[in-house]
Amino acid sequence: MKWLLNSAVMASGAYGTYRYSAATQDDLRAFCLEAPAPESRIGYAETAALIERLTGHLPTQDRRPCVLEPGDRAMVVRLKHRVDPTAKGTPTSTRDEDWEIALLERID
């Protein structure tokens, strides 16, 4: 299965071996546009808007937990810095360089 995440935090009990590697905007675009479409667990409108701007694909907002199974892949799109808790959920950055894109793969 393919996932879109705004955090690389593992769900409770999601033990296993993972690979986390840097990815590019082109990688994200290809991931979003290749079939099947990824299942979104993007929780913030700002992150969804960024992904749409970079790829043409607007992910749904969904805050349910994501449990990767062996063989699953996820693109993680997240800020490089922590957000002030009093500003959480509000726009924090429109600069591309403030964002990190990575590929998370569940190995076993």
MOWOMO-V27064 format. One record per run of one state. SS is the DSSP state (@ for helix, = for strand, . for the rest). FROM is the first residue (numbers start at 1). TO is the last residue. If there is no record, write none. Layout:
SS;FROM;TO / SS;FROM;TO
This chain:
.;1;1 / =;2;5 / .;6;17 / =;18;22 / .;23;24 / @;25;33 / .;34;38 / =;39;42 / .;43;44 / @;45;55 / .;56;60 / =;61;61 / .;62;72 / =;73;79 / .;80;84 / @;85;87 / .;88;95 / @;96;98 / =;99;106 / .;107;108
